[in-house]
Amino acid sequence: EEVEEEEEEEEDAELLTNEPLFKQYEEARRLLAMREARQLFGRLLTLRRARPCILDVRCYKALCGLLTEALQLASAAHEAQLCSLLMNMACTFYRPATGGARHFPCTDSTLRKLPVWQETRYWEECLFDALVREREGLVQYKERFWRDMSVHEQEELQKRERNVAFAQLGSCIHFMF
């Protein structure tokens, strides 16, 4: 573990000594102060996740820094949906680690130490947001009202909602720890 921490410190130093990359990184961090820029950052990450999400060390470190900044700002602005999206993105992109393993930003100690990661309200909002999005995605809610469904259809829908809630809760717990 000490060797890995030393390697990370060397990688951080490399990011800071690469002047063009550092200037771009600092400009991106500055832009994240604007709500629209944070939302765009989240949308761009979502679009990029359709492709392979393996990052080199410098890009990984820069992404961890930008995710940290965006999460802090989004949390302070009570942007629960964006926080939820950024949390998911933190568990999407990765860099190769020793032994063929993957190292994700959500397991990075920098993100784990953020005050937002320790806030119950944050996790409640992330869970609620995920449940609302999943529920809106169920076709039955768009096409029919509850009172128009048969008892069997109502039971099926309740079963699906419980399964969705359990899956989303499991996902949030996974991210928490």
HUCOR-V477625 format. One line per field, one symbol per residue. burial: b if it has 16 or more other C-alpha atoms within 10 Angstrom, else e. A space follows every 50 residues. Layout:
BEGIN
burial=???
END
This chain:
BEGIN
burial=eeeeeeeeeebeeebeeeeeeeeebeebbeebeebebbbebbeebbeeee eeebbebbbbbbbbbbbbbbbbbbbeeebbbbbbbbbbbbebbbbeeeee eebbbbeeeebbeeebbeeeebbebbbbbbbeeebeeeeeeeeeeeeeee eeeeeebeeebeebbeebbeebeebee
END
